[in-house]
Amino acid sequence: MSTSQLEWLCQIPDKSNALQKRLKARPAHLENLNPRIQAGQVVFGGAMLSEQPAVDGTPDMVGSVMLVKASSREEVVELLKNDEYTKQGAWDVEKATITPFKCAVRTAL
């Protein structure tokens, strides 16, 4: 595996009371991630929830998880710091965990 293909599992908590900031930033967050998704750099991502919502309920998002391919931890940190969720005050990147990862199973939704 080349170093540009190293995998990193990222858990990024939201700052306290950041749900409205997250919702506001979400369209730009997804738009800006799309080229990285298309290039295969962001393998998967989604929101962490405080609990499973009721069938018709709104999820209480409290952070994010992403699998990122990058050559170094520093490259991942830069990606997170430049994300719209960080810029608009939703993500608490200082409390993020970035763990070296080797995915064994991937399935489509």
C-alpha positions as a Markdown table, in Angstrom:
| # | Residue | x | y | z |
|---|---|---|---|---|
| 1 | Met | 0.0 | 0.0 | 0.0 |
| 2 | Ser | 1.5 | 3.4 | -0.9 |
| 3 | Thr | 1.7 | 6.0 | 1.8 |
| 4 | Ser | -1.0 | 8.1 | 0.0 |
| 5 | Gln | -3.4 | 5.2 | 0.6 |
| 6 | Leu | -2.9 | 5.0 | 4.4 |
| 7 | Glu | -6.3 | 5.0 | 6.1 |
| 8 | Trp | -7.3 | 7.1 | 9.1 |
| 9 | Leu | -10.5 | 6.7 | 11.2 |
| 10 | Cys | -11.5 | 10.1 | 12.4 |
| 11 | Gln | -14.0 | 10.8 | 15.2 |
| 12 | Ile | -14.7 | 14.5 | 15.5 |
| 13 | Pro | -17.0 | 15.7 | 18.3 |
| 14 | Asp | -19.2 | 18.7 | 17.9 |
| 15 | Lys | -18.8 | 21.7 | 20.2 |
| 16 | Ser | -21.5 | 22.1 | 22.8 |
| 17 | Asn | -24.8 | 23.3 | 21.5 |
| 18 | Ala | -23.5 | 23.2 | 17.9 |
| 19 | Leu | -26.5 | 21.6 | 16.2 |
| 20 | Gln | -27.7 | 24.8 | 14.5 |
| 21 | Lys | -24.2 | 25.6 | 13.3 |
| 22 | Arg | -23.9 | 22.1 | 11.9 |
| 23 | Leu | -27.2 | 22.3 | 10.1 |
| 24 | Lys | -26.3 | 25.7 | 8.6 |
| 25 | Ala | -22.8 | 24.5 | 7.4 |
| 26 | Arg | -24.0 | 21.1 | 6.1 |
| 27 | Pro | -24.7 | 22.0 | 2.5 |
| 28 | Ala | -21.2 | 23.6 | 2.1 |
| 29 | His | -19.6 | 20.8 | 4.1 |
| 30 | Leu | -21.0 | 18.2 | 1.6 |
| 31 | Glu | -20.3 | 20.3 | -1.5 |
| 32 | Asn | -16.7 | 20.8 | -0.5 |
| 33 | Leu | -16.2 | 17.1 | 0.4 |
| 34 | Asn | -17.6 | 15.9 | -2.9 |
| 35 | Pro | -14.4 | 16.2 | -4.9 |
| 36 | Arg | -12.5 | 14.3 | -2.1 |
| 37 | Ile | -15.3 | 11.6 | -2.1 |
| 38 | Gln | -15.1 | 11.3 | -6.0 |
| 39 | Ala | -11.3 | 11.0 | -5.7 |
| 40 | Gly | -11.5 | 8.3 | -3.1 |
| 41 | Gln | -9.9 | 10.2 | -0.4 |
| 42 | Val | -13.0 | 10.3 | 1.9 |
| 43 | Val | -14.2 | 6.7 | 1.9 |
| 44 | Phe | -17.2 | 7.1 | 4.2 |
| 45 | Gly | -18.5 | 9.6 | 6.7 |
| 46 | Gly | -21.6 | 10.4 | 8.8 |
| 47 | Ala | -23.0 | 11.9 | 11.9 |
| 48 | Met | -22.6 | 10.5 | 15.4 |
| 49 | Leu | -25.9 | 10.7 | 17.3 |
| 50 | Ser | -26.7 | 11.1 | 21.0 |
| 51 | Glu | -29.3 | 8.3 | 20.5 |
| 52 | Gln | -31.3 | 6.6 | 17.8 |
| 53 | Pro | -34.1 | 8.9 | 16.8 |
| 54 | Ala | -37.8 | 7.9 | 16.8 |
| 55 | Val | -39.1 | 6.8 | 13.4 |
| 56 | Asp | -40.2 | 10.4 | 12.5 |
| 57 | Gly | -37.8 | 12.1 | 14.8 |
| 58 | Thr | -34.9 | 14.4 | 14.0 |
| 59 | Pro | -31.5 | 13.0 | 14.9 |
| 60 | Asp | -29.5 | 14.8 | 17.6 |
| 61 | Met | -26.1 | 15.0 | 15.9 |
| 62 | Val | -23.2 | 15.3 | 18.2 |
| 63 | Gly | -20.2 | 14.8 | 15.9 |
| 64 | Ser | -18.9 | 13.0 | 12.9 |
| 65 | Val | -17.0 | 9.9 | 11.9 |
| 66 | Met | -15.0 | 9.7 | 8.6 |
| 67 | Leu | -12.6 | 7.3 | 7.0 |
| 68 | Val | -9.9 | 9.3 | 5.2 |
| 69 | Lys | -7.1 | 8.1 | 2.9 |
| 70 | Ala | -4.0 | 10.4 | 3.4 |
| 71 | Ser | -0.2 | 10.1 | 3.5 |
| 72 | Ser | 0.0 | 11.4 | 7.1 |
| 73 | Arg | -1.9 | 12.4 | 10.2 |
| 74 | Glu | -0.9 | 16.0 | 9.5 |
| 75 | Glu | -2.7 | 15.9 | 6.1 |
| 76 | Val | -5.8 | 14.6 | 7.9 |
| 77 | Val | -5.7 | 17.4 | 10.5 |
| 78 | Glu | -5.4 | 20.0 | 7.7 |
| 79 | Leu | -8.5 | 18.5 | 6.0 |
| 80 | Leu | -10.5 | 18.6 | 9.2 |
| 81 | Lys | -9.3 | 22.2 | 10.1 |
| 82 | Asn | -10.3 | 23.4 | 6.6 |
| 83 | Asp | -13.8 | 21.8 | 6.7 |
| 84 | Glu | -16.8 | 23.9 | 6.7 |
| 85 | Tyr | -18.0 | 22.4 | 10.0 |
| 86 | Thr | -14.8 | 23.6 | 11.7 |
| 87 | Lys | -14.9 | 27.0 | 10.0 |
| 88 | Gln | -18.5 | 27.6 | 11.1 |
| 89 | Gly | -17.9 | 26.5 | 14.7 |
| 90 | Ala | -19.6 | 23.0 | 14.8 |
| 91 | Trp | -16.6 | 20.6 | 15.0 |
| 92 | Asp | -14.2 | 20.6 | 17.9 |
| 93 | Val | -11.2 | 19.5 | 16.0 |
| 94 | Glu | -8.9 | 19.9 | 19.1 |
| 95 | Lys | -10.8 | 16.9 | 20.6 |
| 96 | Ala | -10.8 | 14.8 | 17.4 |
| 97 | Thr | -9.3 | 11.4 | 17.4 |
| 98 | Ile | -7.4 | 10.3 | 14.3 |
| 99 | Thr | -6.5 | 6.6 | 14.5 |
| 100 | Pro | -4.5 | 4.6 | 12.0 |
| 101 | Phe | -7.0 | 2.1 | 10.5 |
| 102 | Lys | -7.0 | -0.9 | 8.2 |
| 103 | Cys | -10.5 | -1.6 | 6.8 |
| 104 | Ala | -11.2 | -5.3 | 6.4 |
| 105 | Val | -14.8 | -5.1 | 5.1 |
| 106 | Arg | -16.7 | -2.5 | 3.1 |
| 107 | Thr | -20.3 | -2.8 | 2.0 |
| 108 | Ala | -22.5 | -0.5 | 0.0 |
| 109 | Leu | -25.6 | 1.0 | 1.6 |
